[in-house]
């Protein structure tokens, strides 16, 4: 599966695109973390919940559950909100 990475996380992947395997969002993120250590923690907190500033989209649908099944040949888009003061 192709994964589109937000610019704030490019330091982990070296660019805007990465590849990861898995049937669910959780599996894809685990595989992404195997290839790019530390990236999962930037998106998933210690309670295994999606961080509030992260959004995942696949097939034009926002994914809110780590157990959501993803299409094998699909694309996962990760969006990170900007904040500041």
KALIN-V682794 format. One record per helix or strand. SS is the DSSP state (alpha for helix, beta for strand). FROM is the first residue (numbers start at 1). TO is the last residue. If there is no record, write none. Layout:
SS | FROM | TO
SS | FROM | TO
//
This chain:
beta | 2 | 4
alpha | 7 | 13
beta | 17 | 19
beta | 24 | 24
alpha | 25 | 35
alpha | 40 | 42
beta | 44 | 44
beta | 50 | 50
beta | 54 | 58
beta | 61 | 63
beta | 69 | 69
beta | 75 | 80
//
